Amino acid sequence: MTYLEIYNLLKSKFNLTDDKIDIPELGIRVINIPFESFNHKLLPGEKSYQCNEHNIKFNTTYDLSSKFDAPHLNEIIEIPDSKIKENVNFNYSILTPIEVKKSKKTGKDRIKKVKTTGSIILLHGLNEKDWNKYLPWAYKLIEQTGKQVVLFPIAFHMNRTPARWIDPRYLRTANKERKEIFPKVANSSFANIALSARLQFHPQRFLWSGLQSYCDILQLIQEIRSGLHSHIKKNVSIDFFAYSIGSFLANILLMTNSYDYLSKSKLFHFCGGPTLNRMNAASKYILDSEANISVYSFYIERLEEELKKDERLKHYFSDLHPVGKYFRSMLEFHKMQNFREKRFKELSKQISAIALKKDYVVPPSEVLNTLKGSDSKIPTKVKVMDFNYNYDHVIPFPPTKKLEKEVDKSFNRVFRFAAKHLK
């Protein structure tokens, strides 16, 4: 099957509600697993905070109030993050290979699961609402590595969002209100209004939701390693295929290596890998200009001032929390550079990447600079590719009949390279 055929078939079959979905045409099964995040109290919305690991209480509070005459926009901004039920209880999907044989007696398909050697956790990009574009990626990884693929959503993305954040009518009204308040805003759209509004006024949300996502993945891995997962065996390899902001998260996971879980894990980056200040998130599909400026200003220009004002933020960025220290090292290219590059050198055999020549959001030069180091002496394998059609960061493989042959060639080329690293 071509990429387009695989895309259309999976899009028509996949959902996040059925316990099990067999797709015999591709030899895979989708298993949807319920997950409860134990880490949501890290988020803005609580009356008080403490670090249980170090038994420290904080006086920090988060004022999420908005003073605009904009009811839809205000609702998006003011909702307390820690109380969003969809972000706490949700389903994630495992795609696993199956063996399909015709029964001689009945003529019907007989299906059984195939033993796998490992699992690949696929981490998506910023401001994603559905898994459609990732489904062929997951299938191709299964086909070429024989491993299961876990589609795990980042906090407040995919099915971890309130229903209103994916309601076009509601979002268009909120976006209209936003443009009236900020008439010079660029790249504003109903697709990015929820994320943009929330981050513009409270850029700390980027850190806390990222930390929740980090802890949720560790929670999943702990469940696997303790032998409590019903569909992933205790001792399988756990690797990562990461894209865009998912790469940012995956880098921090491997750099920190909490509980020594990921000492042997491999990571493949696609259109991802650089420090935060070397990515361009301003896009009608990702962040509008006001949100992009706010996030950049907070984490790149004003972070030292913010640490002085917020004892909780300062604590999580201290040496007491390696994850915070590695997060900080991934913010600005020239800060903590030796610390970051020393760690990437240690991880060089575990990481590989593909960057795309025409990617404006994640420029290939910055993937190379971060993963191979400023002097290019880190031996991480990074390949820069280009395709013979118009593509961009958000849609590297357009699912159109017109480009079917060329897209199929590029798609297979990328995933052959990825699978070679992840086998």
Legacy VTK file of the C-alpha trace (Angstrom):
# vtk DataFile Version 3.0
C-alpha trace
ASCII
DATASET POLYDATA
POINTS 423 float
0.000 0.000 0.000
1.078 3.582 -0.613
1.313 6.175 2.124
-1.987 7.702 0.969
-3.774 4.343 1.054
-2.406 3.575 4.513
-3.375 7.052 5.737
-6.969 6.791 4.484
-7.464 3.267 5.806
-6.133 4.055 9.283
-8.039 7.340 9.476
-11.286 5.486 8.721
-10.657 2.732 11.298
-8.912 4.424 14.218
-10.639 5.781 17.308
-9.749 6.249 20.952
-12.887 4.731 22.461
-13.093 1.080 21.349
-11.123 -1.312 23.543
-9.734 -3.113 20.507
-9.650 -2.409 16.753
-8.277 -5.050 14.395
-7.022 -3.872 11.012
-6.194 -7.151 9.224
-5.385 -5.363 5.944
-2.250 -4.005 7.647
-1.685 -6.768 10.171
-2.069 -4.525 13.210
-4.323 -4.144 16.223
-5.132 -0.921 18.085
-5.609 -1.321 21.844
-6.936 1.660 23.791
-5.832 1.832 27.412
-7.272 4.101 30.139
-4.722 6.228 32.000
-5.034 8.342 35.129
-2.342 10.968 35.585
-1.090 11.127 39.158
0.788 14.342 38.359
-1.917 16.942 37.677
-1.395 18.730 40.997
1.812 20.166 39.551
-0.369 22.418 37.384
-1.767 25.915 38.035
-5.160 25.713 39.740
-4.286 24.329 43.173
-4.695 26.315 46.408
-1.278 25.268 47.674
1.811 23.427 46.444
4.515 21.270 47.868
7.365 19.123 46.622
6.743 15.709 48.154
10.186 14.476 47.144
11.901 17.105 49.290
9.040 17.816 51.723
8.993 21.523 50.875
5.856 23.697 50.908
5.558 26.796 48.725
3.613 30.027 49.053
3.286 30.223 45.268
-0.176 30.843 43.824
-1.278 31.433 40.238
-3.677 34.215 39.360
-5.429 32.989 36.225
-8.005 35.783 36.126
-8.585 37.818 32.975
-9.931 41.370 32.778
-11.035 41.390 29.152
-14.587 41.898 27.982
-14.327 38.643 26.047
-16.303 35.745 27.582
-15.032 32.976 25.277
-11.408 34.096 25.507
-11.666 34.531 29.273
-12.990 31.021 29.706
-9.967 29.600 27.893
-7.502 31.695 29.912
-9.099 31.323 33.356
-9.815 27.599 33.464
-7.705 26.053 36.283
-5.353 23.584 34.619
-5.266 21.069 37.464
-9.064 20.706 37.362
-9.390 19.806 33.672
-10.717 16.242 33.897
-9.870 15.332 30.307
-6.201 15.972 31.072
-6.255 13.688 34.111
-8.242 10.708 32.803
-7.798 9.756 29.141
-7.060 6.880 26.779
-3.809 6.233 24.968
-3.318 3.734 22.143
-0.976 0.834 21.557
-0.554 -0.354 17.969
0.747 -3.898 17.866
1.373 -6.458 15.096
-1.037 -9.347 14.581
-0.934 -12.529 12.504
-3.899 -13.033 10.185
-4.720 -16.477 8.804
-7.795 -17.804 7.026
-9.630 -20.590 8.841
-9.946 -23.648 6.578
-13.294 -24.517 8.139
-15.040 -21.151 8.196
-13.044 -19.123 5.680
-12.904 -16.283 8.211
-9.807 -14.507 9.433
-8.124 -15.968 12.493
-6.197 -13.306 14.361
-3.575 -13.648 17.048
-1.092 -11.211 18.531
2.531 -11.469 17.494
5.316 -11.424 20.065
7.217 -8.156 19.952
10.742 -7.346 21.040
10.016 -3.883 22.341
7.900 -0.755 22.422
8.370 2.624 20.757
6.686 5.601 22.402
5.686 8.099 19.699
5.612 11.729 20.876
3.759 14.275 18.753
4.080 17.998 18.037
2.723 21.146 19.678
-0.973 22.021 19.392
-2.054 18.672 17.957
-5.724 17.631 18.187
-5.798 14.187 16.531
-3.491 11.308 15.626
-4.370 11.067 11.916
-1.031 12.130 10.474
0.874 9.921 12.923
-1.013 6.689 12.241
0.958 5.793 9.056
4.160 6.661 10.942
3.257 4.215 13.702
2.304 1.519 11.193
5.563 1.866 9.277
7.585 1.635 12.501
5.733 -1.579 13.383
6.285 -2.994 9.904
9.997 -2.238 9.845
10.988 -2.877 13.475
8.480 -5.503 14.649
7.915 -3.439 17.793
4.709 -2.097 19.312
4.084 1.640 19.037
2.516 3.602 21.887
0.683 6.812 20.960
0.924 8.810 24.187
-0.607 12.316 24.282
1.198 15.292 25.806
-0.744 17.230 28.458
-3.635 19.315 27.027
-3.170 17.860 23.541
-5.040 15.258 21.488
-7.838 13.795 23.638
-6.509 15.494 26.779
-8.349 18.731 25.956
-11.807 20.037 26.914
-14.381 19.533 24.155
-14.669 23.296 23.600
-11.034 23.529 22.589
-11.803 21.498 19.476
-15.190 23.117 18.715
-14.599 25.286 15.578
-17.586 27.578 16.225
-16.536 28.292 19.813
-12.889 28.788 18.834
-13.703 31.138 15.945
-15.658 33.343 18.362
-12.769 33.321 20.841
-10.337 34.144 18.048
-12.491 37.059 16.908
-12.447 38.420 20.477
-8.655 38.013 20.586
-8.133 39.917 17.340
-10.271 42.778 18.613
-8.052 43.060 21.700
-4.795 42.517 19.784
-5.424 43.843 16.262
-1.755 43.446 15.255
-1.516 39.780 16.198
-0.085 37.612 13.413
-0.680 33.926 12.677
-3.804 33.948 14.817
-6.335 31.259 13.918
-9.095 29.198 15.469
-6.633 26.276 15.312
-4.145 27.869 17.712
-6.346 30.210 19.776
-6.639 27.991 22.880
-2.924 27.268 23.239
-1.894 30.806 22.257
-4.200 32.601 24.695
-3.240 30.348 27.600
0.509 30.711 27.023
0.495 34.420 26.277
-0.827 35.378 29.694
0.641 32.500 31.677
3.807 31.214 29.952
4.631 29.108 33.016
1.982 26.729 31.729
4.547 25.522 29.182
6.832 24.315 31.986
4.209 22.788 34.263
2.308 20.956 31.522
5.648 19.750 30.164
6.627 18.487 33.619
3.283 16.719 33.941
3.845 15.057 30.545
7.354 14.041 31.627
6.036 12.523 34.871
3.144 10.800 33.067
5.575 9.028 30.738
7.652 7.943 33.730
4.439 6.721 35.346
3.730 4.621 32.239
7.282 3.232 32.170
7.123 2.433 35.885
3.894 0.505 35.281
5.651 -1.484 32.544
8.841 -2.172 34.518
6.889 -3.289 37.580
5.075 -5.896 35.477
1.667 -4.282 35.962
0.965 -3.406 32.313
-1.462 -5.818 30.677
-0.197 -5.361 27.095
3.518 -4.538 27.388
5.930 -7.031 28.902
8.114 -6.044 31.824
11.541 -6.405 30.240
10.983 -5.134 26.685
13.074 -2.320 25.258
11.461 1.111 25.459
12.482 3.533 22.714
11.168 6.834 21.362
10.185 8.301 18.016
9.726 12.015 18.605
8.571 14.880 16.412
8.763 18.655 16.920
8.061 19.627 20.558
7.854 15.907 21.337
11.583 15.862 20.570
12.169 18.585 23.148
10.425 16.413 25.762
12.184 13.235 24.627
15.608 14.878 24.863
14.918 15.792 28.487
13.660 12.281 29.254
16.889 10.683 28.005
19.148 13.371 29.445
17.637 12.989 32.910
17.236 9.192 32.801
15.144 9.088 35.985
15.390 5.825 37.945
17.847 4.596 35.308
14.856 3.577 33.162
16.255 4.827 29.857
19.936 3.862 29.988
19.577 1.680 26.890
16.687 3.492 25.202
17.070 4.784 21.657
15.588 8.058 20.463
14.850 9.078 16.895
14.048 12.721 16.131
12.025 13.760 13.114
11.880 17.542 12.579
12.988 18.125 16.147
15.902 18.336 18.557
17.067 21.976 18.947
17.001 24.221 21.992
13.805 26.226 22.447
15.236 29.535 21.249
16.340 27.959 17.950
12.812 26.891 16.976
10.226 29.132 15.277
6.814 28.245 16.713
4.967 31.214 15.156
2.455 29.517 12.858
-1.313 29.521 12.402
-1.133 25.825 13.318
1.062 26.242 16.438
1.328 29.632 18.210
0.334 33.134 17.193
2.825 36.001 17.392
1.717 37.304 20.822
2.045 33.890 22.461
5.373 33.219 20.773
6.781 36.519 22.046
5.477 35.865 25.562
7.006 32.388 25.801
10.322 33.583 24.356
10.421 36.581 26.683
9.693 34.507 29.804
12.118 31.627 29.190
14.903 33.346 27.246
14.960 37.005 28.300
13.437 37.167 31.807
13.999 33.763 33.360
16.526 34.936 35.954
14.096 37.632 37.142
11.223 35.136 37.271
13.277 32.738 39.399
13.815 35.464 41.979
10.068 36.081 42.188
8.866 32.467 42.301
10.372 30.123 44.912
8.597 27.085 43.461
9.952 27.722 39.966
13.428 28.278 41.417
13.223 24.988 43.328
12.288 22.926 40.267
15.102 24.517 38.257
17.685 23.812 40.972
20.162 20.944 41.245
17.611 19.131 43.445
15.585 18.367 40.297
17.802 17.139 37.416
14.799 17.258 35.059
14.498 21.012 35.689
18.200 21.531 35.146
18.147 19.665 31.834
14.991 21.535 30.820
16.826 24.791 31.512
19.823 23.653 29.462
17.482 23.128 26.475
16.066 26.662 26.544
18.866 28.851 25.207
21.635 27.596 22.937
24.531 29.541 24.458
23.558 29.023 28.123
24.653 25.842 29.942
26.137 24.811 26.606
29.018 22.740 27.996
26.674 20.974 30.426
24.194 20.161 27.655
26.770 19.084 25.072
28.592 16.855 27.548
25.330 14.969 28.096
24.537 14.747 24.371
28.003 13.309 23.774
27.235 10.574 26.327
23.937 9.879 24.525
25.292 10.106 20.969
24.901 6.372 20.209
21.319 6.386 21.510
20.102 9.337 19.398
19.637 9.808 15.665
17.679 12.389 13.674
16.285 13.546 10.355
15.805 17.246 9.650
14.104 18.627 6.552
15.760 21.219 4.352
12.654 23.432 3.972
11.538 23.176 7.619
11.115 26.737 8.902
9.813 25.786 12.358
12.765 23.506 13.159
15.613 24.574 10.851
18.030 21.756 9.991
21.055 23.895 10.885
19.753 24.154 14.458
19.127 20.410 14.723
22.757 19.902 13.737
24.042 22.607 16.108
22.222 21.200 19.128
22.616 17.451 18.611
26.141 17.498 17.149
27.386 20.432 19.226
28.685 23.847 18.300
31.960 22.354 17.018
30.210 19.386 15.306
32.282 16.911 17.315
29.397 15.001 18.904
29.046 11.838 16.747
25.220 11.769 16.740
23.848 10.686 13.347
21.840 13.541 11.822
20.643 13.462 8.208
19.175 16.433 6.329
16.636 15.447 3.676
14.647 17.284 1.036
11.557 16.152 -0.862
10.518 16.705 -4.490
7.261 18.472 -3.615
6.003 21.369 -1.513
5.964 20.429 2.158
6.351 22.133 5.507
7.003 21.262 9.141
3.347 20.642 9.959
2.581 18.534 6.858
5.737 16.739 5.691
3.689 14.084 3.878
0.620 15.669 2.215
-2.112 13.000 1.852
-3.143 13.948 -1.683
-3.626 11.858 -4.814
-1.669 14.331 -6.915
1.527 13.770 -4.919
0.945 10.118 -4.055
4.062 8.629 -5.681
6.515 11.285 -4.528
5.145 11.361 -0.986
5.349 7.579 -0.797
9.018 7.669 -1.789
9.843 10.297 0.826
7.809 8.595 3.533
9.548 5.251 3.010
12.929 6.940 2.851
12.425 8.625 6.231
11.129 5.539 7.983
13.787 3.206 6.624
16.346 5.489 8.227
14.353 5.731 11.470
13.755 1.976 11.700
17.449 1.229 11.192
18.172 3.199 14.365
15.216 1.894 16.395
15.542 -1.847 15.600
LINES 1 424
423 0 1 2 3 4 5 6 7 8 9 10 11 12 13 14 15 16 17 18 19 20 21 22 23 24 25 26 27 28 29 30 31 32 33 34 35 36 37 38 39 40 41 42 43 44 45 46 47 48 49 50 51 52 53 54 55 56 57 58 59 60 61 62 63 64 65 66 67 68 69 70 71 72 73 74 75 76 77 78 79 80 81 82 83 84 85 86 87 88 89 90 91 92 93 94 95 96 97 98 99 100 101 102 103 104 105 106 107 108 109 110 111 112 113 114 115 116 117 118 119 120 121 122 123 124 125 126 127 128 129 130 131 132 133 134 135 136 137 138 139 140 141 142 143 144 145 146 147 148 149 150 151 152 153 154 155 156 157 158 159 160 161 162 163 164 165 166 167 168 169 170 171 172 173 174 175 176 177 178 179 180 181 182 183 184 185 186 187 188 189 190 191 192 193 194 195 196 197 198 199 200 201 202 203 204 205 206 207 208 209 210 211 212 213 214 215 216 217 218 219 220 221 222 223 224 225 226 227 228 229 230 231 232 233 234 235 236 237 238 239 240 241 242 243 244 245 246 247 248 249 250 251 252 253 254 255 256 257 258 259 260 261 262 263 264 265 266 267 268 269 270 271 272 273 274 275 276 277 278 279 280 281 282 283 284 285 286 287 288 289 290 291 292 293 294 295 296 297 298 299 300 301 302 303 304 305 306 307 308 309 310 311 312 313 314 315 316 317 318 319 320 321 322 323 324 325 326 327 328 329 330 331 332 333 334 335 336 337 338 339 340 341 342 343 344 345 346 347 348 349 350 351 352 353 354 355 356 357 358 359 360 361 362 363 364 365 366 367 368 369 370 371 372 373 374 375 376 377 378 379 380 381 382 383 384 385 386 387 388 389 390 391 392 393 394 395 396 397 398 399 400 401 402 403 404 405 406 407 408 409 410 411 412 413 414 415 416 417 418 419 420 421 422
